[in-house]
Amino acid sequence: MAGIGFELYKILHKGTLSSIIQAFFLGIIIVAGPWILSVLTIYIIQTYTFGAIADNPALFTVSIVYVYAFSLFLTGGFHYVFSRYIADQLYIENYVTIPSALLTAIILITIVSVLPAIGFVLINDFSFISYHTLYILSLLSLFVVINILWIMLVYIALLKAYYKIFLSYLAGTITSIYGVLYLGKLYGVAGALCGYTIGQAVIVLLLITISQISYPLKKFTINKEFIASFKEHKRIFLMGWLFNMAIWSDKMLYWFLKGEHIPGTLYYYYIPYDIPVFLAYLTMIPGLVYFLIIAETDFHKNFFEFISHILEDPFRYIQLKKQKMLISLKNGIKGIVFFQLIWTVGILVKLPQILDFLGYSHTINIAIMRILLIAVFFHMLTLNLMIYLLYMELQFEAAMASCIYLVLNIVATLFSIFYVQWLPGTSYMLASLATTLYCSFYLYKKAPIIDFIIFSRT
């Protein structure tokens, strides 16, 4: 699935300042388009168009946060199996199955999304909200749309139309902001949520249109082979599901054990932790972009050369290719660490000024923010290391990493809340660090004998 990374890699290696800026800007859009633009949208709405959600600003923000959190919580494993299936089809050059896999994924994800969303609506009392029917319909629609958007975020890695992808995100974001402003004034929070949902739906529809141009669906058919792949790749599914549970578990524990409650609903929120968490998440984008454009593209090339010759060529030639692949792996990890470290340290040094510029100097605890910046650094490393594990078919080790991440984050958070009163984010930082060390250990242990592992499974 490194296709679009190669295209950005070509832009980067034109060697000009504008090409470097262009490559990394497009990389940011590909890696975190909906995510960063959603944060930006909420920030703009709260700062400049607050009147649109003035009747219940907490409800608007919490509704969106819950949609994003529980969409990943529910379908996190689905994304990884979908990504693996598409990657396998690309490897064997079976392009005809790709569009039907996307269609099947969208249908499945819609069914999986609707049922729990309806259940959530039924156990909440939203009658206190003006135009509560509009609110409920918007909430249900947004949950489905965001789950489809995660699938599209995986799928667009195939496409080379990065400018069209950027324009899709931009059009959807502008629509969301305008929709919140216009419909919010007419229908309060319900209208604002409806406007936001319309903008996200615009992004999804535009991305599907772009996908159709690149990989047209010639026949409306369900891809049964893709459905069957869930059984084959159950460890990948488990890894993705547990990983997303892990990164949200501490936030949810703070919501339900220390947070404030919106009466009549199951909504809880914990402002001292929620705002810094979402700001801190944005700081991992440089590392993810570096992985997409530089580390993964170089590793993918060397790994493919190694794997495509392992069953046919002389032992000496295989070992030569393996050493090149291992050097690429080592250099990629070092590059990610160094590149992300520069950003993280720079933000840590200038944190008071940054928070003051954003208008959060009086609402965010700087100590919590610093802990979260370190936690996100290791979170980003864990994610990239787990992808390397999956490249090498170390699915069990990757699933165990997610399991360790989840258990440690839950246990450390509960210990912090009930016993030692650590600052929020400390448990997340420790769990991220421990999982990074676990992944590093197994990569160090298994990568040098990857040829033996592949031979034994062939």
C-alpha positions as CSV (number, residue, x, y, z in Angstrom):
1,M,0.0,0.0,0.0
2,A,3.0,2.3,-0.3
3,G,1.9,3.5,-3.8
4,I,1.2,7.1,-3.1
5,G,4.4,7.3,-0.9
6,F,6.4,6.5,-4.1
7,E,4.7,9.4,-5.9
8,L,5.5,11.8,-3.1
9,Y,9.0,10.4,-2.9
10,K,9.5,11.4,-6.6
11,I,8.4,14.9,-5.8
12,L,10.7,15.1,-2.8
13,H,13.7,14.1,-4.8
14,K,13.4,16.9,-7.3
15,G,15.7,18.6,-4.9
16,T,14.1,22.0,-4.7
17,L,12.7,23.8,-1.6
18,S,9.3,24.0,-3.2
19,S,9.3,20.3,-4.0
20,I,10.2,19.4,-0.4
21,I,7.5,21.6,0.9
22,Q,5.0,20.2,-1.6
23,A,5.8,16.6,-0.8
24,F,5.5,17.0,2.9
25,F,2.3,19.2,2.6
26,L,0.7,16.5,0.5
27,G,2.0,13.8,2.8
28,I,0.2,15.6,5.7
29,I,-3.0,15.6,3.8
30,I,-2.8,11.9,2.9
31,V,-1.7,10.8,6.4
32,A,-4.1,12.9,8.5
33,G,-6.4,14.8,6.2
34,P,-9.8,14.2,7.8
35,W,-8.2,14.1,11.3
36,I,-6.3,17.4,11.2
37,L,-9.0,19.2,9.3
38,S,-11.6,18.1,11.8
39,V,-9.5,19.5,14.6
40,L,-9.1,22.7,12.7
41,T,-12.8,22.9,11.9
42,I,-13.7,22.5,15.6
43,Y,-11.1,25.1,16.6
44,I,-12.4,27.6,14.0
45,I,-16.0,27.0,15.1
46,Q,-15.2,27.4,18.8
47,T,-13.1,30.5,18.2
48,Y,-14.8,32.4,15.5
49,T,-18.3,31.0,15.0
50,F,-19.2,30.2,18.6
51,G,-22.7,31.7,18.2
52,A,-23.7,28.7,16.1
53,I,-23.3,26.3,19.0
54,A,-23.8,28.8,21.9
55,D,-26.9,26.9,23.3
56,N,-24.8,23.8,24.2
57,P,-21.1,24.0,23.0
58,A,-20.0,21.0,25.1
59,L,-22.7,18.8,23.5
60,F,-21.5,19.7,20.0
61,T,-17.8,19.0,20.6
62,V,-18.4,15.9,22.7
63,S,-20.7,14.4,20.0
64,I,-18.0,14.7,17.4
65,V,-15.3,13.3,19.8
66,Y,-17.5,10.3,20.7
67,V,-18.1,9.6,17.0
68,Y,-14.4,9.6,16.2
69,A,-13.5,7.6,19.3
70,F,-16.1,4.9,19.0
71,S,-15.8,4.6,15.2
72,L,-12.1,3.6,15.8
73,F,-13.0,1.6,18.8
74,L,-15.6,-0.4,16.8
75,T,-14.0,-0.9,13.4
76,G,-10.2,-0.4,14.0
77,G,-9.5,-4.0,13.1
78,F,-11.5,-3.8,9.9
79,H,-9.2,-1.2,8.4
80,Y,-6.1,-3.4,8.8
81,V,-7.7,-6.4,7.1
82,F,-9.0,-4.3,4.3
83,S,-5.5,-2.8,3.8
84,R,-3.9,-6.2,3.8
85,Y,-6.4,-7.6,1.3
86,I,-5.8,-4.7,-1.1
87,A,-2.1,-5.0,-0.7
88,D,-2.2,-8.7,-1.5
89,Q,-4.3,-8.0,-4.7
90,L,-1.7,-5.4,-5.8
91,Y,1.1,-7.8,-5.2
92,I,-0.4,-10.5,-7.5
93,E,-1.6,-7.7,-9.9
94,N,-5.3,-8.8,-9.5
95,Y,-6.6,-5.2,-9.9
96,V,-10.1,-6.3,-11.0
97,T,-11.0,-7.3,-7.4
98,I,-10.0,-4.0,-5.8
99,P,-13.2,-1.9,-6.6
100,S,-15.5,-4.7,-5.5
101,A,-13.5,-5.0,-2.2
102,L,-14.1,-1.3,-1.6
103,L,-17.8,-1.7,-2.3
104,T,-18.0,-4.7,0.0
105,A,-16.1,-2.8,2.7
106,I,-18.5,0.2,2.5
107,I,-21.5,-2.1,2.8
108,L,-20.2,-4.1,5.7
109,I,-19.0,-1.0,7.6
110,T,-22.3,0.7,7.1
111,I,-24.2,-2.3,8.6
112,V,-21.7,-2.6,11.4
113,S,-22.0,1.1,12.1
114,V,-25.8,1.5,12.0
115,L,-26.7,-1.2,14.6
116,P,-24.7,0.1,17.6
117,A,-25.4,3.7,16.7
118,I,-29.2,3.0,16.8
119,G,-28.7,1.2,20.2
120,F,-26.8,4.2,21.5
121,V,-29.5,6.6,20.5
122,L,-32.2,4.4,22.1
123,I,-30.5,4.4,25.5
124,N,-30.0,8.1,25.6
125,D,-32.6,10.8,26.2
126,F,-32.0,13.6,23.7
127,S,-35.4,15.3,24.2
128,F,-33.8,18.2,25.9
129,I,-32.1,19.3,22.7
130,S,-33.9,21.7,20.4
131,Y,-34.8,19.9,17.2
132,H,-33.7,16.6,18.8
133,T,-34.9,14.5,15.8
134,L,-32.5,16.4,13.5
135,Y,-29.7,15.9,16.1
136,I,-30.3,12.1,16.3
137,L,-30.4,11.7,12.5
138,S,-27.2,13.8,12.2
139,L,-25.4,11.8,14.9
140,L,-26.4,8.5,13.2
141,S,-25.3,9.8,9.8
142,L,-22.0,11.2,11.0
143,F,-21.1,7.9,12.7
144,V,-21.7,6.0,9.4
145,V,-19.9,8.6,7.3
146,I,-16.8,8.7,9.6
147,N,-16.5,4.9,9.5
148,I,-16.6,5.0,5.7
149,L,-14.1,7.8,5.7
150,W,-11.6,5.6,7.6
151,I,-11.9,3.0,4.8
152,M,-11.4,5.7,2.2
153,L,-8.3,6.9,4.0
154,V,-6.8,3.4,3.6
155,Y,-8.0,3.2,0.0
156,I,-6.6,6.5,-1.3
157,A,-3.1,5.2,-0.6
158,L,-3.5,3.4,-3.9
159,L,-4.3,6.6,-5.8
160,K,-1.9,9.1,-7.4
161,A,-4.5,11.9,-7.5
162,Y,-3.1,13.7,-4.5
163,Y,-4.2,17.2,-5.6
164,K,-7.7,15.9,-6.1
165,I,-7.6,14.3,-2.7
166,F,-6.5,17.6,-1.1
167,L,-9.2,19.5,-2.9
168,S,-11.8,16.9,-1.7
169,Y,-10.7,17.5,1.9
170,L,-10.7,21.3,1.5
171,A,-14.2,21.3,-0.1
172,G,-15.5,19.1,2.7
173,T,-13.9,21.2,5.4
174,I,-15.3,24.5,4.0
175,T,-18.7,22.9,3.7
176,S,-18.5,21.7,7.3
177,I,-17.6,25.2,8.6
178,Y,-20.2,26.9,6.5
179,G,-22.8,24.3,7.4
180,V,-22.2,24.6,11.1
181,L,-22.4,28.4,10.8
182,Y,-25.5,28.5,8.7
183,L,-27.5,25.6,10.1
184,G,-26.3,26.2,13.6
185,K,-27.9,29.7,13.6
186,L,-31.2,28.2,12.4
187,Y,-31.4,25.0,14.4
188,G,-28.8,25.3,17.3
189,V,-26.5,22.4,18.1
190,A,-28.7,20.0,16.0
191,G,-28.2,22.2,13.0
192,A,-24.5,22.6,13.7
193,L,-24.0,18.8,13.8
194,C,-26.0,18.4,10.6
195,G,-23.8,21.0,8.9
196,Y,-20.6,19.3,10.1
197,T,-22.0,15.9,8.9
198,I,-22.8,17.3,5.4
199,G,-19.2,18.5,5.0
200,Q,-17.7,15.1,6.0
201,A,-20.2,13.4,3.6
202,V,-18.9,15.6,0.8
203,I,-15.3,14.4,1.5
204,V,-16.5,10.7,1.3
205,L,-18.4,11.2,-1.9
206,L,-15.6,13.1,-3.6
207,L,-13.1,10.4,-2.6
208,I,-15.3,7.6,-3.8
209,T,-15.6,9.5,-7.1
210,I,-11.9,9.8,-7.4
211,S,-11.5,6.1,-6.6
212,Q,-14.0,5.2,-9.4
213,I,-11.9,7.1,-11.9
214,S,-8.7,5.2,-10.9
215,Y,-10.2,1.8,-10.3
216,P,-13.7,1.8,-11.9
217,L,-16.3,-0.7,-10.6
218,K,-17.5,-2.5,-13.7
219,K,-20.0,-4.8,-12.0
220,F,-22.0,-4.4,-8.8
221,T,-20.9,-7.5,-6.9
222,I,-20.0,-8.5,-3.3
223,N,-16.4,-9.6,-3.0
224,K,-16.7,-12.9,-1.0
225,E,-13.0,-13.4,-1.1
226,F,-12.5,-10.2,0.8
227,I,-15.0,-11.3,3.4
228,A,-13.2,-14.7,3.7
229,S,-9.9,-12.9,4.3
230,F,-11.1,-11.9,7.8
231,K,-10.6,-15.5,8.9
232,E,-7.2,-15.7,7.3
233,H,-6.1,-12.4,8.8
234,K,-7.7,-12.7,12.2
235,R,-4.5,-11.7,14.0
236,I,-4.3,-8.5,11.9
237,F,-7.9,-7.8,12.8
238,L,-7.2,-8.4,16.5
239,M,-4.1,-6.2,16.3
240,G,-6.0,-3.2,14.8
241,W,-8.9,-3.6,17.1
242,L,-6.8,-3.9,20.3
243,F,-4.5,-1.0,19.2
244,N,-7.4,1.4,18.8
245,M,-8.9,0.3,22.1
246,A,-5.5,0.8,23.7
247,I,-5.0,4.4,22.6
248,W,-8.6,5.4,23.7
249,S,-8.8,3.4,26.9
250,D,-7.2,5.9,29.2
251,K,-9.3,8.8,27.7
252,M,-12.5,6.8,28.3
253,L,-11.5,5.9,31.9
254,Y,-10.9,9.6,32.6
255,W,-14.3,10.4,31.0
256,F,-16.3,8.0,33.0
257,L,-14.4,8.1,36.3
258,K,-13.4,11.7,36.7
259,G,-15.3,13.6,34.0
260,E,-18.4,15.8,33.8
261,H,-21.7,14.4,32.7
262,I,-24.2,15.9,30.2
263,P,-27.6,15.2,31.8
264,G,-29.9,12.8,30.0
265,T,-27.1,11.3,28.0
266,L,-24.2,8.8,28.3
267,Y,-21.9,11.6,27.3
268,Y,-19.0,12.3,29.7
269,Y,-16.0,14.5,29.1
270,Y,-12.9,15.5,31.0
271,I,-11.7,18.9,29.7
272,P,-8.3,18.9,31.6
273,Y,-7.3,15.9,29.5
274,D,-9.4,16.0,26.3
275,I,-8.1,19.3,24.9
276,P,-4.4,18.6,25.4
277,V,-4.8,15.1,24.1
278,F,-6.1,16.2,20.7
279,L,-3.5,18.9,20.4
280,A,-0.8,16.5,21.3
281,Y,-2.0,14.0,18.7
282,L,-1.3,16.5,16.0
283,T,2.4,16.4,16.8
284,M,2.8,12.9,15.6
285,I,2.0,13.9,12.0
286,P,5.6,14.7,11.0
287,G,6.8,11.2,12.0
288,L,3.9,9.6,10.1
289,V,4.6,11.7,7.0
290,Y,8.4,10.8,7.2
291,F,7.4,7.1,7.4
292,L,5.0,7.4,4.4
293,I,7.4,9.4,2.1
294,I,10.8,8.2,3.0
295,A,11.1,5.3,5.4
296,E,8.4,3.0,4.0
297,T,9.1,3.7,0.4
298,D,12.8,2.8,0.8
299,F,12.0,-0.2,2.9
300,H,9.2,-1.4,0.6
301,K,11.6,-1.3,-2.4
302,N,14.3,-3.3,-0.6
303,F,11.9,-5.7,1.1
304,F,10.2,-6.5,-2.2
305,E,13.5,-7.2,-3.9
306,F,14.4,-9.5,-1.1
307,I,11.1,-11.3,-0.9
308,S,10.7,-11.8,-4.7
309,H,14.0,-13.7,-4.9
310,I,14.0,-15.7,-1.7
311,L,12.6,-18.9,-3.3
312,E,14.7,-18.9,-6.5
313,D,18.1,-17.2,-6.2
314,P,21.4,-18.5,-4.8
315,F,21.8,-18.2,-1.0
316,R,24.6,-15.7,-1.3
317,Y,22.4,-13.4,-3.4
318,I,19.5,-13.7,-1.0
319,Q,21.7,-12.8,1.9
320,L,22.9,-9.7,0.0
321,K,19.3,-8.6,-0.6
322,K,18.5,-9.3,3.1
323,Q,21.3,-7.1,4.3
324,K,20.2,-4.3,2.1
325,M,16.7,-4.7,3.5
326,L,17.9,-4.7,7.1
327,I,20.0,-1.6,6.5
328,S,16.9,0.1,5.1
329,L,14.9,-1.0,8.1
330,K,17.5,0.4,10.5
331,N,17.9,3.7,8.6
332,G,14.2,4.1,8.4
333,I,13.7,3.7,12.1
334,K,16.6,6.0,12.9
335,G,15.2,8.6,10.5
336,I,11.7,8.5,12.1
337,V,13.1,8.8,15.6
338,F,15.4,11.7,14.7
339,F,12.9,13.6,12.6
340,Q,10.1,13.3,15.1
341,L,12.4,14.0,18.0
342,I,13.3,17.4,16.5
343,W,9.6,18.4,16.3
344,T,8.8,17.1,19.8
345,V,11.7,18.8,21.5
346,G,11.1,22.0,19.6
347,I,7.4,22.0,20.7
348,L,8.4,21.2,24.3
349,V,10.8,24.1,24.4
350,K,8.3,26.6,22.9
351,L,5.2,25.1,24.5
352,P,4.2,28.1,26.6
353,Q,4.4,30.4,23.6
354,I,2.5,28.0,21.4
355,L,-0.4,27.5,23.9
356,D,-0.6,31.3,24.3
357,F,-0.8,31.8,20.5
358,L,-3.6,29.2,20.3
359,G,-5.4,30.8,23.2
360,Y,-5.1,27.8,25.5
361,S,-2.5,29.2,28.0
362,H,-5.2,29.4,30.7
363,T,-7.1,26.2,30.0
364,I,-4.3,23.6,29.5
365,N,-1.9,22.4,32.2
366,I,1.6,22.7,30.7
367,A,2.9,19.7,32.7
368,I,0.1,17.5,31.3
369,M,0.8,18.7,27.8
370,R,4.5,17.9,28.1
371,I,3.7,14.4,29.3
372,L,1.4,13.9,26.4
373,L,3.9,15.1,23.8
374,I,6.4,12.5,25.1
375,A,3.6,9.9,25.1
376,V,2.6,10.7,21.5
377,F,6.2,10.4,20.4
378,F,6.3,6.8,21.6
379,H,2.7,6.2,20.3
380,M,3.9,7.2,16.8
381,L,7.0,4.9,17.1
382,T,4.8,2.0,18.2
383,L,2.5,2.4,15.3
384,N,5.4,2.5,12.7
385,L,7.2,-0.4,14.4
386,M,4.0,-2.5,14.3
387,I,3.7,-1.8,10.5
388,Y,7.3,-3.2,10.1
389,L,6.3,-6.3,12.1
390,L,3.3,-6.8,9.7
391,Y,5.6,-6.4,6.7
392,M,7.6,-9.4,8.0
393,E,4.5,-11.5,8.7
394,L,5.0,-11.2,12.4
395,Q,1.3,-10.9,13.0
396,F,1.2,-12.7,16.3
397,E,3.9,-10.4,17.7
398,A,2.0,-7.3,16.4
399,A,-1.2,-8.5,18.0
400,M,0.6,-9.1,21.3
401,A,2.0,-5.6,21.1
402,S,-1.6,-4.2,20.9
403,C,-2.7,-6.4,23.7
404,I,0.2,-5.3,25.9
405,Y,-0.6,-1.7,25.0
406,L,-4.2,-2.1,26.0
407,V,-3.6,-3.9,29.3
408,L,-0.8,-1.6,30.5
409,N,-2.8,1.6,29.6
410,I,-5.9,0.4,31.5
411,V,-4.0,-0.9,34.5
412,A,-1.7,2.1,34.8
413,T,-4.7,4.5,34.3
414,L,-6.8,2.9,37.0
415,F,-3.7,2.8,39.3
416,S,-3.2,6.5,38.7
417,I,-6.8,7.5,39.3
418,F,-7.4,5.5,42.5
419,Y,-4.0,5.3,44.1
420,V,-1.0,7.5,43.1
421,Q,-2.7,10.4,41.4
422,W,-0.3,10.8,38.5
423,L,-1.0,13.6,36.1
424,P,-3.3,12.5,33.3
425,G,-1.3,11.1,30.4
426,T,1.4,9.4,32.5
427,S,-0.2,6.0,32.1
428,Y,-0.5,6.6,28.4
429,M,3.1,7.6,28.2
430,L,4.3,4.5,30.1
431,A,2.2,2.1,28.1
432,S,3.4,3.7,24.8
433,L,7.0,3.4,25.9
434,A,6.7,-0.2,27.0
435,T,5.0,-1.2,23.7
436,T,7.7,0.6,21.7
437,L,10.3,-1.4,23.6
438,Y,8.4,-4.6,23.0
439,C,8.1,-4.0,19.2
440,S,11.8,-2.9,19.0
441,F,12.9,-6.1,20.8
442,Y,11.0,-8.4,18.4
443,L,12.1,-6.5,15.3
444,Y,15.7,-6.8,16.5
445,K,15.3,-10.5,17.3
446,K,13.3,-11.6,14.3
447,A,14.4,-9.3,11.4
448,P,17.9,-10.9,11.0
449,I,16.3,-14.4,10.6
450,I,13.3,-13.3,8.4
451,D,14.5,-15.6,5.6
452,F,14.3,-18.6,7.9
453,I,10.9,-17.6,9.1
454,I,9.6,-17.2,5.5
455,F,11.1,-20.5,4.4
456,S,9.6,-22.3,7.4
457,R,6.1,-21.0,6.5
458,T,6.3,-21.6,2.8
